[in-house]
Amino acid sequence: MSRRWIQNPNRCSDEYLDGIKDFIEFARRHNPGATRIRCPCRRCNNTLWETIENVGFHLVRNGMIETYSIWNLHGEQLDHASSSNATRMDSVEPIVDRNDQVMDIIEDVVPFASANINHEREDDVPTPIDS
């Protein structure tokens, strides 16, 4: 499959729009059941996770990263010789920060607990000394 479309500056051209369709089909085929995938648009730069539909919109609006010609973050193997043994990405959901999860649990158990973290009480503030 040609990926020349990625370099096409006219994101309304049939070539570009067909290329997006091919990419979306590829992502769905290599990530069955996924609700979100990395977005390879120029703004998200494969670091943000979006719904597959939003990825399509982003690619039209922002364009694809021009150097992303081997879709390894979407299931394509780097070695084309072994592409018949392509491995599927098992985890396509973003990794959640454990610290955020702990803080969410604490906030559920003790509401307003995070509002008091790293804040000094009024009594703890030193009184300025007049010279």
Accessible surface in RSA format (square Angstrom, percent):
REM  Atomic radii and reference values for relative SASA: ProtOr
REM  Chains: A
REM  Algorithm: Lee & Richards
REM  Probe-radius: 1.40
REM  Slices: 20
REM RES _ NUM      All-atoms   Total-Side   Main-Chain    Non-polar    All polar
REM                ABS   REL    ABS   REL    ABS   REL    ABS   REL    ABS   REL
RES MET A   1   130.16  67.4  50.42  33.4  79.74 189.8  65.80  55.9  64.35  85.3
RES SER A   2    75.85  64.1  50.15  66.9  25.71  59.2  53.84 114.6  22.01  30.8
RES ARG A   3    44.69  18.8  33.49  17.1  11.20  26.7  19.97  27.3  24.71  15.0
RES ARG A   4   175.73  73.8 164.80  84.0  10.93  26.0  71.57  97.8 104.16  63.1
RES TRP A   5     8.60   3.5   7.69   3.7   0.91   2.1   7.38   3.9   1.22   2.0
RES ILE A   6     3.20   1.8   1.55   1.2   1.65   4.0   1.55   1.1   1.65   4.5
RES GLN A   7   103.57  57.9  87.80  64.2  15.77  37.6  45.98  97.9  57.59  43.7
RES ASN A   8    29.60  20.4  20.22  19.5   9.37  22.6   9.77  23.5  19.83  19.2
RES PRO A   9   125.27  91.3  96.56  88.0  28.71 104.4 105.40  87.0  19.87 123.5
RES ASN A  10    82.13  56.6  75.24  72.7   6.89  16.6  28.60  68.8  53.53  51.7
RES ARG A  11    69.43  29.2  65.36  33.3   4.08   9.7  10.35  14.1  59.09  35.8
RES CYS A  12   101.24  76.6  84.63  94.4  16.61  39.0  27.20  68.9  74.04  79.8
RES SER A  13    24.26  20.5  16.74  22.3   7.53  17.3  24.26  51.7   0.00   0.0
RES ASP A  14   114.60  80.3 107.86 107.4   6.75  15.9  30.69  72.2  83.91  83.7
RES GLU A  15    67.02  38.5  54.70  41.4  12.31  29.3  43.29  83.7  23.73  19.4
RES TYR A  16     1.60   0.7   1.60   0.9   0.00   0.0   1.60   1.2   0.00   0.0
RES LEU A  17    63.04  35.1  61.54  44.0   1.50   3.8  61.71  43.3   1.32   3.6
RES ASP A  18    73.92  51.8  73.30  73.0   0.62   1.5  23.67  55.7  50.25  50.1
RES GLY A  19     2.58   3.2   0.00   N/A   2.58   3.2   2.15   5.9   0.43   1.0
RES ILE A  20    11.69   6.7  11.69   8.7   0.00   0.0  11.69   8.4   0.00   0.0
RES LYS A  21   126.92  61.9 123.99  76.1   2.93   7.0  78.24  70.4  48.68  51.9
RES ASP A  22    56.71  39.7  54.09  53.8   2.63   6.2   4.71  11.1  52.00  51.9
RES PHE A  23     0.00   0.0   0.00   0.0   0.00   0.0   0.00   0.0   0.00   0.0
RES ILE A  24    21.25  12.1  21.25  15.8   0.00   0.0  21.25  15.3   0.00   0.0
RES GLU A  25   102.52  58.9  98.34  74.4   4.18  10.0  35.05  67.8  67.48  55.1
RES PHE A  26    13.07   6.5  13.00   8.1   0.07   0.2  13.00   7.9   0.07   0.2
RES ALA A  27     0.00   0.0   0.00   0.0   0.00   0.0   0.00   0.0   0.00   0.0
RES ARG A  28   113.84  47.8 107.21  54.7   6.62  15.8  44.78  61.2  69.06  41.9
RES ARG A  29   145.51  61.1 120.57  61.5  24.94  59.4  77.57 106.0  67.94  41.2
RES HIS A  30    32.34  17.7  30.13  20.9   2.21   5.6  17.82  18.4  14.52  16.9
RES ASN A  31     3.02   2.1   1.09   1.1   1.93   4.7   0.66   1.6   2.36   2.3
RES PRO A  32    78.30  57.1  57.70  52.6  20.61  74.9  61.98  51.2  16.32 101.4
RES GLY A  33    80.62  99.4   0.00   N/A  80.62  99.4  45.25 124.2  35.37  79.2
RES ALA A  34    18.78  17.3   0.61   0.9  18.17  41.3   4.53   6.4  14.25  37.8
RES THR A  35    90.22  64.2  80.23  81.3   9.99  23.8  76.99 103.4  13.23  20.0
RES ARG A  36    93.21  39.1  93.21  47.5   0.00   0.0   9.03  12.3  84.18  51.0
RES ILE A  37     2.82   1.6   2.26   1.7   0.55   1.3   2.82   2.0   0.00   0.0
RES ARG A  38    67.80  28.5  66.48  33.9   1.32   3.1   0.53   0.7  67.27  40.8
RES CYS A  39     0.00   0.0   0.00   0.0   0.00   0.0   0.00   0.0   0.00   0.0
RES PRO A  40     0.00   0.0   0.00   0.0   0.00   0.0   0.00   0.0   0.00   0.0
RES CYS A  41     0.00   0.0   0.00   0.0   0.00   0.0   0.00   0.0   0.00   0.0
RES ARG A  42   113.45  47.6  91.10  46.4  22.36  53.2  45.97  62.8  67.48  40.9
RES ARG A  43   139.09  58.4 109.95  56.0  29.14  69.4  69.39  94.8  69.70  42.2
RES CYS A  44     0.96   0.7   0.00   0.0   0.96   2.3   0.31   0.8   0.65   0.7
RES ASN A  45    83.21  57.4  77.73  75.1   5.48  13.2  12.07  29.1  71.13  68.8
RES ASN A  46    11.36   7.8   9.80   9.5   1.56   3.8   6.03  14.5   5.33   5.1
RES THR A  47    89.27  63.5  72.52  73.5  16.75  39.9  61.71  82.9  27.56  41.7
RES LEU A  48    87.03  48.5  86.11  61.6   0.92   2.3  87.03  61.1   0.00   0.0
RES TRP A  49    46.55  18.7  32.84  15.9  13.71  32.2  23.03  12.3  23.52  38.2
RES GLU A  50    30.77  17.7  30.77  23.3   0.00   0.0   0.39   0.8  30.38  24.8
RES THR A  51    40.33  28.7  40.33  40.9   0.00   0.0  36.98  49.7   3.35   5.1
RES ILE A  52     9.73   5.5   9.23   6.9   0.50   1.2   9.23   6.6   0.50   1.3
RES GLU A  53   101.37  58.2  91.73  69.4   9.65  23.0  59.53 115.1  41.85  34.2
RES ASN A  54    58.49  40.3  58.49  56.5   0.00   0.0   2.17   5.2  56.32  54.4
RES VAL A  55     0.00   0.0   0.00   0.0   0.00   0.0   0.00   0.0   0.00   0.0
RES GLY A  56    12.48  15.4   0.00   N/A  12.48  15.4  12.17  33.4   0.31   0.7
RES PHE A  57   137.80  68.9 134.71  83.4   3.08   8.0 135.69  82.3   2.11   6.0
RES HIS A  58    14.54   7.9  14.54  10.1   0.00   0.0   2.59   2.7  11.95  13.9
RES LEU A  59     0.00   0.0   0.00   0.0   0.00   0.0   0.00   0.0   0.00   0.0
RES VAL A  60    58.66  38.6  54.87  49.7   3.80   9.2  54.87  47.7   3.80  10.3
RES ARG A  61   139.01  58.4 122.46  62.4  16.55  39.4  71.32  97.5  67.69  41.0
RES ASN A  62    28.98  20.0  20.38  19.7   8.60  20.7   7.97  19.2  21.01  20.3
RES GLY A  63     0.48   0.6   0.00   N/A   0.48   0.6   0.48   1.3   0.00   0.0
RES MET A  64     0.41   0.2   0.00   0.0   0.41   1.0   0.00   0.0   0.41   0.5
RES ILE A  65    29.97  17.1  29.00  21.6   0.97   2.3  29.97  21.6   0.00   0.0
RES GLU A  66    78.39  45.0  70.47  53.3   7.93  18.9  17.49  33.8  60.90  49.7
RES THR A  67   121.64  86.5  95.79  97.1  25.84  61.6  84.06 112.9  37.57  56.8
RES TYR A  68    18.75   8.8  15.61   8.9   3.13   8.2  18.75  14.1   0.00   0.0
RES SER A  69    57.30  48.4  52.88  70.6   4.42  10.2  28.02  59.7  29.28  41.0
RES ILE A  70    61.87  35.2  57.44  42.8   4.42  10.7  57.44  41.4   4.42  12.0
RES TRP A  71     0.00   0.0   0.00   0.0   0.00   0.0   0.00   0.0   0.00   0.0
RES ASN A  72    61.79  42.6  48.25  46.6  13.54  32.6   6.00  14.4  55.78  53.9
RES LEU A  73    61.41  34.2  58.85  42.1   2.57   6.4  59.49  41.8   1.92   5.2
RES HIS A  74     1.16   0.6   1.00   0.7   0.16   0.4   1.16   1.2   0.00   0.0
RES GLY A  75     4.85   6.0   0.00   N/A   4.85   6.0   3.45   9.5   1.40   3.1
RES GLU A  76    27.43  15.7  21.08  15.9   6.35  15.1  11.01  21.3  16.43  13.4
RES GLN A  77    41.13  23.0  32.72  23.9   8.41  20.0  10.72  22.8  30.41  23.1
RES LEU A  78   120.34  67.0 103.37  74.0  16.96  42.6 103.55  72.7  16.79  45.2
RES ASP A  79    81.88  57.4  73.85  73.5   8.02  19.0  35.28  83.0  46.60  46.5
RES HIS A  80   111.05  60.7  99.30  69.0  11.76  30.1  74.40  76.7  36.66  42.7
RES ALA A  81    97.34  89.5  53.71  82.9  43.63  99.3  66.80  94.1  30.54  80.9
RES SER A  82    34.82  29.4  31.42  41.9   3.40   7.8  29.83  63.5   5.00   7.0
RES SER A  83    62.81  53.1  52.77  70.4  10.05  23.1  25.05  53.3  37.77  52.9
RES SER A  84   106.67  90.1  65.50  87.4  41.17  94.8  58.29 124.1  48.39  67.8
RES ASN A  85   109.05  75.2  95.33  92.1  13.72  33.0  30.61  73.7  78.45  75.8
RES ALA A  86    44.31  40.7  17.53  27.1  26.78  60.9  17.53  24.7  26.78  70.9
RES THR A  87    91.32  64.9  84.65  85.8   6.66  15.9  65.37  87.8  25.94  39.2
RES ARG A  88   119.93  50.4 101.61  51.8  18.32  43.6  32.56  44.5  87.37  53.0
RES MET A  89    48.22  25.0  41.03  27.2   7.19  17.1  47.14  40.1   1.09   1.4
RES ASP A  90   123.80  86.7  92.27  91.8  31.54  74.6  33.96  79.9  89.84  89.6
RES SER A  91    80.51  68.0  62.98  84.1  17.53  40.4  47.56 101.3  32.94  46.2
RES VAL A  92    16.29  10.7  14.96  13.5   1.33   3.2  14.96  13.0   1.33   3.6
RES GLU A  93    80.97  46.5  77.01  58.3   3.96   9.4  55.51 107.4  25.46  20.8
RES PRO A  94    56.44  41.1  47.44  43.2   9.01  32.7  47.79  39.5   8.65  53.8
RES ILE A  95   171.98  97.9 139.61 104.0  32.37  78.0 144.50 104.1  27.48  74.6
RES VAL A  96    81.20  53.4  69.53  62.9  11.67  28.1  73.40  63.8   7.80  21.2
RES ASP A  97    76.30  53.4  63.03  62.7  13.26  31.4  29.53  69.5  46.76  46.6
RES ARG A  98   171.75  72.1 170.04  86.7   1.71   4.1  69.77  95.4 101.98  61.8
RES ASN A  99   106.59  73.5 104.96 101.4   1.62   3.9  21.59  52.0  85.00  82.2
RES ASP A 100    82.96  58.1  81.45  81.1   1.51   3.6  19.42  45.7  63.54  63.4
RES GLN A 101    66.14  37.0  64.14  46.9   2.01   4.8  22.41  47.7  43.73  33.2
RES VAL A 102    79.52  52.3  79.35  71.8   0.17   0.4  79.52  69.1   0.00   0.0
RES MET A 103    60.44  31.3  60.44  40.0   0.00   0.0  42.34  36.0  18.10  24.0
RES ASP A 104    81.70  57.2  80.11  79.7   1.59   3.8  23.25  54.7  58.45  58.3
RES ILE A 105   108.19  61.6 107.68  80.2   0.51   1.2 108.19  77.9   0.00   0.0
RES ILE A 106    65.17  37.1  62.97  46.9   2.20   5.3  65.17  46.9   0.00   0.0
RES GLU A 107    68.91  39.6  61.73  46.7   7.17  17.1  17.44  33.7  51.47  42.0
RES ASP A 108   118.35  82.9  89.25  88.8  29.10  68.8  28.79  67.8  89.55  89.3
RES VAL A 109   110.89  73.0  85.27  77.2  25.62  61.7  91.03  79.1  19.86  53.9
RES VAL A 110    80.49  53.0  79.44  71.9   1.05   2.5  80.49  69.9   0.00   0.0
RES PRO A 111    82.28  60.0  70.98  64.7  11.30  41.1  72.56  59.9   9.73  60.5
RES PHE A 112   164.83  82.5 153.88  95.3  10.95  28.5 158.98  96.4   5.85  16.7
RES ALA A 113    21.49  19.8  13.39  20.7   8.10  18.4  18.93  26.7   2.55   6.8
RES SER A 114    41.77  35.3  30.21  40.3  11.56  26.6  11.80  25.1  29.97  42.0
RES ALA A 115    61.04  56.1  42.78  66.0  18.26  41.5  52.56  74.0   8.48  22.5
RES ASN A 116   110.73  76.4  99.30  96.0  11.43  27.5  27.52  66.2  83.21  80.4
RES ILE A 117    77.95  44.4  68.73  51.2   9.22  22.2  74.73  53.8   3.22   8.7
RES ASN A 118   149.91 103.4 104.73 101.2  45.17 108.8  39.36  94.7 110.54 106.8
RES HIS A 119   125.98  68.9 104.19  72.4  21.80  55.8  77.36  79.7  48.63  56.6
RES GLU A 120   125.16  71.9  95.53  72.3  29.63  70.6  38.41  74.3  86.76  70.8
RES ARG A 121   159.31  66.9 152.25  77.6   7.06  16.8  71.52  97.7  87.79  53.2
RES GLU A 122   161.86  92.9 142.04 107.5  19.82  47.2  54.82 106.0 107.04  87.4
RES ASP A 123   119.61  83.8  82.00  81.6  37.61  88.9  34.23  80.6  85.38  85.1
RES ASP A 124    80.84  56.6  56.88  56.6  23.96  56.7  20.99  49.4  59.85  59.7
RES VAL A 125    81.94  53.9  71.13  64.4  10.80  26.0  71.16  61.8  10.78  29.2
RES PRO A 126   110.27  80.4  90.33  82.3  19.94  72.5 101.60  83.9   8.68  53.9
RES THR A 127   113.95  81.0  95.58  96.9  18.37  43.8  66.87  89.8  47.08  71.2
RES PRO A 128   117.04  85.3  93.79  85.5  23.25  84.5 105.49  87.1  11.55  71.8
RES ILE A 129   165.85  94.4 134.93 100.5  30.92  74.5 137.79  99.2  28.06  76.2
RES ASP A 130   135.34  94.8 111.93 111.4  23.40  55.3  37.43  88.1  97.91  97.6
RES SER A 131   161.75 136.7  85.88 114.6  75.87 174.8  82.48 175.6  79.27 111.1
END  Absolute sums over single chains surface
CHAIN  1 A     9410.0       7890.3       1519.7       5226.8       4183.2
END  Absolute sums over all chains
TOTAL          9410.0       7890.3       1519.7       5226.8       4183.2
